[in-house]
Every structure is written in C-alpha cells, then in structure tokens.
Amino acid sequence: MGLLVVVDTNVFVSIFQFGGRIGEILDLALQGAVELCTSQPLIEELRGVLQEKFHWSAERVDAATETLLRFCHLIETGEPLKVCRDPDDDRVLECALAAGAKVIVSGDRDLLDLGAFRGTPIMSPRLFLDSGSWKQ
C-alpha cells in the first residue's frame, strides 16, 4: 500500500493544464508508491476551474475527471471544517482528515503557510517530489 496523499485542486489543474514535472505525482500513483485521495467537493472545484478559468469544453472536463478518478480514491468527508480563510482550502483539509492522509500536496500559499494540519505535513509539489517521502 502506498503513502496516502491528498492533492489540492490547484495541483491537478497544473497537471492537466500545464504538465511538466508535476505530472510525476500521477506516475507515483500508477507505480503504487502513493495512493491519491480526493472528494466530490474537490472534483467539483476542479471541474469549475477547468471550465471557467481555462474554458475547457464539458467533454474535455469529463475526460479529465474520469482520468483523475482512475488515479484517486473518492473519499466521503465528514464534519465541515472552518480552519482557513478560503472555504475551498477547508475542503482539502476535510478530505485529508477523512482519508487519514499522511501528506497534503498543494501550491496554495494559505495551506502551505499552515505547514501541517493535525500532524499531516502540507508540502508544495516540488518539495513532495524532491523529499522522497513517498519511498517506503
């Protein structure tokens, strides 16, 4: 079993929209080194960003969502949290808490500034990939 990881929406947007080294996170999931977890609210946020900000067609968004769900465990979140200024950031923390994640990967400055949430480190994609914390 791989390291349980919750990846923030902004990281998935970067993977789908821009590619590059950040895509190695999906490679780690394919290799079984990590188990990615997401939630329905995070999927809906991703769909909205891809359609509204990047003007993706509904078909392209559906294809990206289907791809993502092949890589991720869909987690039912529990009690809503109110930790961050941005409620979207709280959705990431809710997913991590419900999943029992060992790492949260985000490019969001507010989440990164927290450093950790209830003992779960919050890392940038680069730090996560460079750290090798996913090696067992």
Phi and psi in radians as a Rosetta constraint file:
Dihedral C 1 N 2 CA 2 C 2 CIRCULARHARMONIC -1.421 0.35
Dihedral N 2 CA 2 C 2 N 3 CIRCULARHARMONIC 2.997 0.35
Dihedral C 2 N 3 CA 3 C 3 CIRCULARHARMONIC -1.134 0.35
Dihedral N 3 CA 3 C 3 N 4 CIRCULARHARMONIC 2.230 0.35
Dihedral C 3 N 4 CA 4 C 4 CIRCULARHARMONIC -1.320 0.35
Dihedral N 4 CA 4 C 4 N 5 CIRCULARHARMONIC 2.140 0.35
Dihedral C 4 N 5 CA 5 C 5 CIRCULARHARMONIC -2.315 0.35
Dihedral N 5 CA 5 C 5 N 6 CIRCULARHARMONIC 2.345 0.35
Dihedral C 5 N 6 CA 6 C 6 CIRCULARHARMONIC -1.835 0.35
Dihedral N 6 CA 6 C 6 N 7 CIRCULARHARMONIC 2.227 0.35
Dihedral C 6 N 7 CA 7 C 7 CIRCULARHARMONIC -1.884 0.35
Dihedral N 7 CA 7 C 7 N 8 CIRCULARHARMONIC 2.225 0.35
Dihedral C 7 N 8 CA 8 C 8 CIRCULARHARMONIC -1.165 0.35
Dihedral N 8 CA 8 C 8 N 9 CIRCULARHARMONIC 2.698 0.35
Dihedral C 8 N 9 CA 9 C 9 CIRCULARHARMONIC -0.941 0.35
Dihedral N 9 CA 9 C 9 N 10 CIRCULARHARMONIC -0.713 0.35
Dihedral C 9 N 10 CA 10 C 10 CIRCULARHARMONIC -1.083 0.35
Dihedral N 10 CA 10 C 10 N 11 CIRCULARHARMONIC -0.510 0.35
Dihedral C 10 N 11 CA 11 C 11 CIRCULARHARMONIC -1.262 0.35
Dihedral N 11 CA 11 C 11 N 12 CIRCULARHARMONIC -0.768 0.35
Dihedral C 11 N 12 CA 12 C 12 CIRCULARHARMONIC -1.120 0.35
Dihedral N 12 CA 12 C 12 N 13 CIRCULARHARMONIC -0.656 0.35
Dihedral C 12 N 13 CA 13 C 13 CIRCULARHARMONIC -1.039 0.35
Dihedral N 13 CA 13 C 13 N 14 CIRCULARHARMONIC -0.801 0.35
Dihedral C 13 N 14 CA 14 C 14 CIRCULARHARMONIC -1.077 0.35
Dihedral N 14 CA 14 C 14 N 15 CIRCULARHARMONIC -0.721 0.35
Dihedral C 14 N 15 CA 15 C 15 CIRCULARHARMONIC -1.071 0.35
Dihedral N 15 CA 15 C 15 N 16 CIRCULARHARMONIC -0.865 0.35
Dihedral C 15 N 16 CA 16 C 16 CIRCULARHARMONIC -1.294 0.35
Dihedral N 16 CA 16 C 16 N 17 CIRCULARHARMONIC -0.643 0.35
Dihedral C 16 N 17 CA 17 C 17 CIRCULARHARMONIC -1.533 0.35
Dihedral N 17 CA 17 C 17 N 18 CIRCULARHARMONIC -0.661 0.35
Dihedral C 17 N 18 CA 18 C 18 CIRCULARHARMONIC -2.048 0.35
Dihedral N 18 CA 18 C 18 N 19 CIRCULARHARMONIC -0.449 0.35
Dihedral C 18 N 19 CA 19 C 19 CIRCULARHARMONIC 1.199 0.35
Dihedral N 19 CA 19 C 19 N 20 CIRCULARHARMONIC -2.625 0.35
Dihedral C 19 N 20 CA 20 C 20 CIRCULARHARMONIC 1.553 0.35
Dihedral N 20 CA 20 C 20 N 21 CIRCULARHARMONIC -2.839 0.35
Dihedral C 20 N 21 CA 21 C 21 CIRCULARHARMONIC -1.011 0.35
Dihedral N 21 CA 21 C 21 N 22 CIRCULARHARMONIC -0.542 0.35
Dihedral C 21 N 22 CA 22 C 22 CIRCULARHARMONIC -0.998 0.35
Dihedral N 22 CA 22 C 22 N 23 CIRCULARHARMONIC -0.464 0.35
Dihedral C 22 N 23 CA 23 C 23 CIRCULARHARMONIC -1.106 0.35
Dihedral N 23 CA 23 C 23 N 24 CIRCULARHARMONIC -0.264 0.35
Dihedral C 23 N 24 CA 24 C 24 CIRCULARHARMONIC -1.052 0.35
Dihedral N 24 CA 24 C 24 N 25 CIRCULARHARMONIC -0.394 0.35
Dihedral C 24 N 25 CA 25 C 25 CIRCULARHARMONIC -1.083 0.35
Dihedral N 25 CA 25 C 25 N 26 CIRCULARHARMONIC -0.731 0.35
Dihedral C 25 N 26 CA 26 C 26 CIRCULARHARMONIC -1.191 0.35
Dihedral N 26 CA 26 C 26 N 27 CIRCULARHARMONIC -0.623 0.35
Dihedral C 26 N 27 CA 27 C 27 CIRCULARHARMONIC -1.056 0.35
Dihedral N 27 CA 27 C 27 N 28 CIRCULARHARMONIC -0.718 0.35
Dihedral C 27 N 28 CA 28 C 28 CIRCULARHARMONIC -1.086 0.35
Dihedral N 28 CA 28 C 28 N 29 CIRCULARHARMONIC -0.639 0.35
Dihedral C 28 N 29 CA 29 C 29 CIRCULARHARMONIC -1.165 0.35
Dihedral N 29 CA 29 C 29 N 30 CIRCULARHARMONIC -0.737 0.35
Dihedral C 29 N 30 CA 30 C 30 CIRCULARHARMONIC -1.070 0.35
Dihedral N 30 CA 30 C 30 N 31 CIRCULARHARMONIC -0.641 0.35
Dihedral C 30 N 31 CA 31 C 31 CIRCULARHARMONIC -1.363 0.35
Dihedral N 31 CA 31 C 31 N 32 CIRCULARHARMONIC -0.200 0.35
Dihedral C 31 N 32 CA 32 C 32 CIRCULARHARMONIC 1.471 0.35
Dihedral N 32 CA 32 C 32 N 33 CIRCULARHARMONIC 0.126 0.35
Dihedral C 32 N 33 CA 33 C 33 CIRCULARHARMONIC -1.277 0.35
Dihedral N 33 CA 33 C 33 N 34 CIRCULARHARMONIC -0.525 0.35
Dihedral C 33 N 34 CA 34 C 34 CIRCULARHARMONIC -2.295 0.35
Dihedral N 34 CA 34 C 34 N 35 CIRCULARHARMONIC 2.679 0.35
Dihedral C 34 N 35 CA 35 C 35 CIRCULARHARMONIC -2.030 0.35
Dihedral N 35 CA 35 C 35 N 36 CIRCULARHARMONIC 1.978 0.35
Dihedral C 35 N 36 CA 36 C 36 CIRCULARHARMONIC -1.465 0.35
Dihedral N 36 CA 36 C 36 N 37 CIRCULARHARMONIC 2.445 0.35
Dihedral C 36 N 37 CA 37 C 37 CIRCULARHARMONIC -2.174 0.35
Dihedral N 37 CA 37 C 37 N 38 CIRCULARHARMONIC 2.467 0.35
Dihedral C 37 N 38 CA 38 C 38 CIRCULARHARMONIC -2.521 0.35
Dihedral N 38 CA 38 C 38 N 39 CIRCULARHARMONIC 3.070 0.35
Dihedral C 38 N 39 CA 39 C 39 CIRCULARHARMONIC -2.331 0.35
Dihedral N 39 CA 39 C 39 N 40 CIRCULARHARMONIC 2.889 0.35
Dihedral C 39 N 40 CA 40 C 40 CIRCULARHARMONIC -1.035 0.35
Dihedral N 40 CA 40 C 40 N 41 CIRCULARHARMONIC -0.751 0.35
Dihedral C 40 N 41 CA 41 C 41 CIRCULARHARMONIC -1.045 0.35
Dihedral N 41 CA 41 C 41 N 42 CIRCULARHARMONIC -0.623 0.35
Dihedral C 41 N 42 CA 42 C 42 CIRCULARHARMONIC -1.242 0.35
Dihedral N 42 CA 42 C 42 N 43 CIRCULARHARMONIC -0.647 0.35
Dihedral C 42 N 43 CA 43 C 43 CIRCULARHARMONIC -1.103 0.35
Dihedral N 43 CA 43 C 43 N 44 CIRCULARHARMONIC -0.763 0.35
Dihedral C 43 N 44 CA 44 C 44 CIRCULARHARMONIC -1.129 0.35
Dihedral N 44 CA 44 C 44 N 45 CIRCULARHARMONIC -0.671 0.35
Dihedral C 44 N 45 CA 45 C 45 CIRCULARHARMONIC -1.094 0.35
Dihedral N 45 CA 45 C 45 N 46 CIRCULARHARMONIC -0.778 0.35
Dihedral C 45 N 46 CA 46 C 46 CIRCULARHARMONIC -1.037 0.35
Dihedral N 46 CA 46 C 46 N 47 CIRCULARHARMONIC -0.824 0.35
Dihedral C 46 N 47 CA 47 C 47 CIRCULARHARMONIC -1.009 0.35
Dihedral N 47 CA 47 C 47 N 48 CIRCULARHARMONIC -0.784 0.35
Dihedral C 47 N 48 CA 48 C 48 CIRCULARHARMONIC -1.106 0.35
Dihedral N 48 CA 48 C 48 N 49 CIRCULARHARMONIC -0.769 0.35
Dihedral C 48 N 49 CA 49 C 49 CIRCULARHARMONIC -1.122 0.35
Dihedral N 49 CA 49 C 49 N 50 CIRCULARHARMONIC -0.799 0.35
Dihedral C 49 N 50 CA 50 C 50 CIRCULARHARMONIC -1.106 0.35
Dihedral N 50 CA 50 C 50 N 51 CIRCULARHARMONIC -0.661 0.35
Dihedral C 50 N 51 CA 51 C 51 CIRCULARHARMONIC -1.349 0.35
Dihedral N 51 CA 51 C 51 N 52 CIRCULARHARMONIC -0.835 0.35
Dihedral C 51 N 52 CA 52 C 52 CIRCULARHARMONIC -1.411 0.35
Dihedral N 52 CA 52 C 52 N 53 CIRCULARHARMONIC -0.774 0.35
Dihedral C 52 N 53 CA 53 C 53 CIRCULARHARMONIC -1.481 0.35
Dihedral N 53 CA 53 C 53 N 54 CIRCULARHARMONIC -0.656 0.35
Dihedral C 53 N 54 CA 54 C 54 CIRCULARHARMONIC -1.904 0.35
Dihedral N 54 CA 54 C 54 N 55 CIRCULARHARMONIC 0.028 0.35
Dihedral C 54 N 55 CA 55 C 55 CIRCULARHARMONIC 1.011 0.35
Dihedral N 55 CA 55 C 55 N 56 CIRCULARHARMONIC 0.673 0.35
Dihedral C 55 N 56 CA 56 C 56 CIRCULARHARMONIC -1.273 0.35
Dihedral N 56 CA 56 C 56 N 57 CIRCULARHARMONIC 2.575 0.35
Dihedral C 56 N 57 CA 57 C 57 CIRCULARHARMONIC -1.242 0.35
Dihedral N 57 CA 57 C 57 N 58 CIRCULARHARMONIC 2.784 0.35
Dihedral C 57 N 58 CA 58 C 58 CIRCULARHARMONIC -1.037 0.35
Dihedral N 58 CA 58 C 58 N 59 CIRCULARHARMONIC -0.662 0.35
Dihedral C 58 N 59 CA 59 C 59 CIRCULARHARMONIC -1.126 0.35
Dihedral N 59 CA 59 C 59 N 60 CIRCULARHARMONIC -0.745 0.35
Dihedral C 59 N 60 CA 60 C 60 CIRCULARHARMONIC -1.160 0.35
Dihedral N 60 CA 60 C 60 N 61 CIRCULARHARMONIC -0.698 0.35
Dihedral C 60 N 61 CA 61 C 61 CIRCULARHARMONIC -1.113 0.35
Dihedral N 61 CA 61 C 61 N 62 CIRCULARHARMONIC -0.758 0.35
Dihedral C 61 N 62 CA 62 C 62 CIRCULARHARMONIC -1.025 0.35
Dihedral N 62 CA 62 C 62 N 63 CIRCULARHARMONIC -0.768 0.35
Dihedral C 62 N 63 CA 63 C 63 CIRCULARHARMONIC -1.113 0.35
Dihedral N 63 CA 63 C 63 N 64 CIRCULARHARMONIC -0.734 0.35
Dihedral C 63 N 64 CA 64 C 64 CIRCULARHARMONIC -1.125 0.35
Dihedral N 64 CA 64 C 64 N 65 CIRCULARHARMONIC -0.727 0.35
Dihedral C 64 N 65 CA 65 C 65 CIRCULARHARMONIC -1.118 0.35
Dihedral N 65 CA 65 C 65 N 66 CIRCULARHARMONIC -0.757 0.35
Dihedral C 65 N 66 CA 66 C 66 CIRCULARHARMONIC -1.085 0.35
Dihedral N 66 CA 66 C 66 N 67 CIRCULARHARMONIC -0.729 0.35
Dihedral C 66 N 67 CA 67 C 67 CIRCULARHARMONIC -1.064 0.35
Dihedral N 67 CA 67 C 67 N 68 CIRCULARHARMONIC -0.828 0.35
Dihedral C 67 N 68 CA 68 C 68 CIRCULARHARMONIC -1.037 0.35
Dihedral N 68 CA 68 C 68 N 69 CIRCULARHARMONIC -0.737 0.35
Dihedral C 68 N 69 CA 69 C 69 CIRCULARHARMONIC -1.223 0.35
Dihedral N 69 CA 69 C 69 N 70 CIRCULARHARMONIC -0.281 0.35
Dihedral C 69 N 70 CA 70 C 70 CIRCULARHARMONIC -1.309 0.35
Dihedral N 70 CA 70 C 70 N 71 CIRCULARHARMONIC -0.411 0.35
Dihedral C 70 N 71 CA 71 C 71 CIRCULARHARMONIC -1.663 0.35
Dihedral N 71 CA 71 C 71 N 72 CIRCULARHARMONIC -0.349 0.35
Dihedral C 71 N 72 CA 72 C 72 CIRCULARHARMONIC -2.086 0.35
Dihedral N 72 CA 72 C 72 N 73 CIRCULARHARMONIC 2.604 0.35
Dihedral C 72 N 73 CA 73 C 73 CIRCULARHARMONIC -1.485 0.35
Dihedral N 73 CA 73 C 73 N 74 CIRCULARHARMONIC 2.282 0.35
Dihedral C 73 N 74 CA 74 C 74 CIRCULARHARMONIC -1.516 0.35
Dihedral N 74 CA 74 C 74 N 75 CIRCULARHARMONIC 2.051 0.35
Dihedral C 74 N 75 CA 75 C 75 CIRCULARHARMONIC -1.801 0.35
Dihedral N 75 CA 75 C 75 N 76 CIRCULARHARMONIC 2.363 0.35
Dihedral C 75 N 76 CA 76 C 76 CIRCULARHARMONIC -1.475 0.35
Dihedral N 76 CA 76 C 76 N 77 CIRCULARHARMONIC 2.119 0.35
Dihedral C 76 N 77 CA 77 C 77 CIRCULARHARMONIC -1.496 0.35
Dihedral N 77 CA 77 C 77 N 78 CIRCULARHARMONIC 2.778 0.35
Dihedral C 77 N 78 CA 78 C 78 CIRCULARHARMONIC -1.745 0.35
Dihedral N 78 CA 78 C 78 N 79 CIRCULARHARMONIC -2.283 0.35
Dihedral C 78 N 79 CA 79 C 79 CIRCULARHARMONIC -1.010 0.35
Dihedral N 79 CA 79 C 79 N 80 CIRCULARHARMONIC 2.299 0.35
Dihedral C 79 N 80 CA 80 C 80 CIRCULARHARMONIC -1.101 0.35
Dihedral N 80 CA 80 C 80 N 81 CIRCULARHARMONIC 2.450 0.35
Dihedral C 80 N 81 CA 81 C 81 CIRCULARHARMONIC -1.804 0.35
Dihedral N 81 CA 81 C 81 N 82 CIRCULARHARMONIC 2.717 0.35
Dihedral C 81 N 82 CA 82 C 82 CIRCULARHARMONIC -2.349 0.35
Dihedral N 82 CA 82 C 82 N 83 CIRCULARHARMONIC 1.368 0.35
Dihedral C 82 N 83 CA 83 C 83 CIRCULARHARMONIC -1.894 0.35
Dihedral N 83 CA 83 C 83 N 84 CIRCULARHARMONIC -0.696 0.35
Dihedral C 83 N 84 CA 84 C 84 CIRCULARHARMONIC -1.814 0.35
Dihedral N 84 CA 84 C 84 N 85 CIRCULARHARMONIC 2.818 0.35
Dihedral C 84 N 85 CA 85 C 85 CIRCULARHARMONIC -1.110 0.35
Dihedral N 85 CA 85 C 85 N 86 CIRCULARHARMONIC -0.663 0.35
Dihedral C 85 N 86 CA 86 C 86 CIRCULARHARMONIC -1.715 0.35
Dihedral N 86 CA 86 C 86 N 87 CIRCULARHARMONIC 2.059 0.35
Dihedral C 86 N 87 CA 87 C 87 CIRCULARHARMONIC -1.002 0.35
Dihedral N 87 CA 87 C 87 N 88 CIRCULARHARMONIC -0.502 0.35
Dihedral C 87 N 88 CA 88 C 88 CIRCULARHARMONIC -1.079 0.35
Dihedral N 88 CA 88 C 88 N 89 CIRCULARHARMONIC -0.599 0.35
Dihedral C 88 N 89 CA 89 C 89 CIRCULARHARMONIC -1.181 0.35
Dihedral N 89 CA 89 C 89 N 90 CIRCULARHARMONIC -0.629 0.35
Dihedral C 89 N 90 CA 90 C 90 CIRCULARHARMONIC -1.087 0.35
Dihedral N 90 CA 90 C 90 N 91 CIRCULARHARMONIC -0.574 0.35
Dihedral C 90 N 91 CA 91 C 91 CIRCULARHARMONIC -1.101 0.35
Dihedral N 91 CA 91 C 91 N 92 CIRCULARHARMONIC -0.620 0.35
Dihedral C 91 N 92 CA 92 C 92 CIRCULARHARMONIC -1.142 0.35
Dihedral N 92 CA 92 C 92 N 93 CIRCULARHARMONIC -0.796 0.35
Dihedral C 92 N 93 CA 93 C 93 CIRCULARHARMONIC -1.138 0.35
Dihedral N 93 CA 93 C 93 N 94 CIRCULARHARMONIC -0.684 0.35
Dihedral C 93 N 94 CA 94 C 94 CIRCULARHARMONIC -1.061 0.35
Dihedral N 94 CA 94 C 94 N 95 CIRCULARHARMONIC -0.742 0.35
Dihedral C 94 N 95 CA 95 C 95 CIRCULARHARMONIC -1.132 0.35
Dihedral N 95 CA 95 C 95 N 96 CIRCULARHARMONIC -0.784 0.35
Dihedral C 95 N 96 CA 96 C 96 CIRCULARHARMONIC -1.077 0.35
Dihedral N 96 CA 96 C 96 N 97 CIRCULARHARMONIC -0.742 0.35
Dihedral C 96 N 97 CA 97 C 97 CIRCULARHARMONIC -1.121 0.35
Dihedral N 97 CA 97 C 97 N 98 CIRCULARHARMONIC -0.822 0.35
Dihedral C 97 N 98 CA 98 C 98 CIRCULARHARMONIC -1.151 0.35
Dihedral N 98 CA 98 C 98 N 99 CIRCULARHARMONIC -0.594 0.35
Dihedral C 98 N 99 CA 99 C 99 CIRCULARHARMONIC -1.412 0.35
Dihedral N 99 CA 99 C 99 N 100 CIRCULARHARMONIC -0.328 0.35
Dihedral C 99 N 100 CA 100 C 100 CIRCULARHARMONIC 1.229 0.35
Dihedral N 100 CA 100 C 100 N 101 CIRCULARHARMONIC 0.596 0.35
Dihedral C 100 N 101 CA 101 C 101 CIRCULARHARMONIC -1.055 0.35
Dihedral N 101 CA 101 C 101 N 102 CIRCULARHARMONIC 2.570 0.35
Dihedral C 101 N 102 CA 102 C 102 CIRCULARHARMONIC -1.674 0.35
Dihedral N 102 CA 102 C 102 N 103 CIRCULARHARMONIC -0.313 0.35
Dihedral C 102 N 103 CA 103 C 103 CIRCULARHARMONIC -2.607 0.35
Dihedral N 103 CA 103 C 103 N 104 CIRCULARHARMONIC 2.503 0.35
Dihedral C 103 N 104 CA 104 C 104 CIRCULARHARMONIC -1.965 0.35
Dihedral N 104 CA 104 C 104 N 105 CIRCULARHARMONIC 2.265 0.35
Dihedral C 104 N 105 CA 105 C 105 CIRCULARHARMONIC -1.953 0.35
Dihedral N 105 CA 105 C 105 N 106 CIRCULARHARMONIC 2.150 0.35
Dihedral C 105 N 106 CA 106 C 106 CIRCULARHARMONIC -2.629 0.35
Dihedral N 106 CA 106 C 106 N 107 CIRCULARHARMONIC 2.644 0.35
Dihedral C 106 N 107 CA 107 C 107 CIRCULARHARMONIC -1.817 0.35
Dihedral N 107 CA 107 C 107 N 108 CIRCULARHARMONIC 0.082 0.35
Dihedral C 107 N 108 CA 108 C 108 CIRCULARHARMONIC -1.386 0.35
Dihedral N 108 CA 108 C 108 N 109 CIRCULARHARMONIC 2.133 0.35
Dihedral C 108 N 109 CA 109 C 109 CIRCULARHARMONIC -1.039 0.35
Dihedral N 109 CA 109 C 109 N 110 CIRCULARHARMONIC -0.706 0.35
Dihedral C 109 N 110 CA 110 C 110 CIRCULARHARMONIC -1.081 0.35
Dihedral N 110 CA 110 C 110 N 111 CIRCULARHARMONIC -0.742 0.35
Dihedral C 110 N 111 CA 111 C 111 CIRCULARHARMONIC -1.220 0.35
Dihedral N 111 CA 111 C 111 N 112 CIRCULARHARMONIC -0.754 0.35
Dihedral C 111 N 112 CA 112 C 112 CIRCULARHARMONIC -1.076 0.35
Dihedral N 112 CA 112 C 112 N 113 CIRCULARHARMONIC -0.620 0.35
Dihedral C 112 N 113 CA 113 C 113 CIRCULARHARMONIC -1.131 0.35
Dihedral N 113 CA 113 C 113 N 114 CIRCULARHARMONIC -0.455 0.35
Dihedral C 113 N 114 CA 114 C 114 CIRCULARHARMONIC -1.143 0.35
Dihedral N 114 CA 114 C 114 N 115 CIRCULARHARMONIC -0.582 0.35
Dihedral C 114 N 115 CA 115 C 115 CIRCULARHARMONIC 1.401 0.35
Dihedral N 115 CA 115 C 115 N 116 CIRCULARHARMONIC -0.730 0.35
Dihedral C 115 N 116 CA 116 C 116 CIRCULARHARMONIC -2.831 0.35
Dihedral N 116 CA 116 C 116 N 117 CIRCULARHARMONIC 2.781 0.35
Dihedral C 116 N 117 CA 117 C 117 CIRCULARHARMONIC -2.319 0.35
Dihedral N 117 CA 117 C 117 N 118 CIRCULARHARMONIC 2.017 0.35
Dihedral C 117 N 118 CA 118 C 118 CIRCULARHARMONIC 0.846 0.35
Dihedral N 118 CA 118 C 118 N 119 CIRCULARHARMONIC 0.780 0.35
Dihedral C 118 N 119 CA 119 C 119 CIRCULARHARMONIC 1.511 0.35
Dihedral N 119 CA 119 C 119 N 120 CIRCULARHARMONIC -0.081 0.35
Dihedral C 119 N 120 CA 120 C 120 CIRCULARHARMONIC -1.643 0.35
Dihedral N 120 CA 120 C 120 N 121 CIRCULARHARMONIC 2.048 0.35
Dihedral C 120 N 121 CA 121 C 121 CIRCULARHARMONIC -1.116 0.35
Dihedral N 121 CA 121 C 121 N 122 CIRCULARHARMONIC 2.534 0.35
Dihedral C 121 N 122 CA 122 C 122 CIRCULARHARMONIC -1.980 0.35
Dihedral N 122 CA 122 C 122 N 123 CIRCULARHARMONIC 2.065 0.35
Dihedral C 122 N 123 CA 123 C 123 CIRCULARHARMONIC -2.164 0.35
Dihedral N 123 CA 123 C 123 N 124 CIRCULARHARMONIC 2.612 0.35
Dihedral C 123 N 124 CA 124 C 124 CIRCULARHARMONIC -1.209 0.35
Dihedral N 124 CA 124 C 124 N 125 CIRCULARHARMONIC 2.769 0.35
Dihedral C 124 N 125 CA 125 C 125 CIRCULARHARMONIC -0.990 0.35
Dihedral N 125 CA 125 C 125 N 126 CIRCULARHARMONIC -0.734 0.35
Dihedral C 125 N 126 CA 126 C 126 CIRCULARHARMONIC -1.101 0.35
Dihedral N 126 CA 126 C 126 N 127 CIRCULARHARMONIC -0.815 0.35
Dihedral C 126 N 127 CA 127 C 127 CIRCULARHARMONIC -1.092 0.35
Dihedral N 127 CA 127 C 127 N 128 CIRCULARHARMONIC -0.725 0.35
Dihedral C 127 N 128 CA 128 C 128 CIRCULARHARMONIC -1.045 0.35
Dihedral N 128 CA 128 C 128 N 129 CIRCULARHARMONIC -0.862 0.35
Dihedral C 128 N 129 CA 129 C 129 CIRCULARHARMONIC -1.144 0.35
Dihedral N 129 CA 129 C 129 N 130 CIRCULARHARMONIC -0.722 0.35
Dihedral C 129 N 130 CA 130 C 130 CIRCULARHARMONIC -1.254 0.35
Dihedral N 130 CA 130 C 130 N 131 CIRCULARHARMONIC -0.503 0.35
Dihedral C 130 N 131 CA 131 C 131 CIRCULARHARMONIC -1.234 0.35
Dihedral N 131 CA 131 C 131 N 132 CIRCULARHARMONIC -0.494 0.35
Dihedral C 131 N 132 CA 132 C 132 CIRCULARHARMONIC 1.188 0.35
Dihedral N 132 CA 132 C 132 N 133 CIRCULARHARMONIC 0.294 0.35
Dihedral C 132 N 133 CA 133 C 133 CIRCULARHARMONIC -1.084 0.35
Dihedral N 133 CA 133 C 133 N 134 CIRCULARHARMONIC -0.275 0.35
Dihedral C 133 N 134 CA 134 C 134 CIRCULARHARMONIC -1.465 0.35
Dihedral N 134 CA 134 C 134 N 135 CIRCULARHARMONIC -0.167 0.35
Dihedral C 134 N 135 CA 135 C 135 CIRCULARHARMONIC -1.332 0.35
Dihedral N 135 CA 135 C 135 N 136 CIRCULARHARMONIC 2.412 0.35
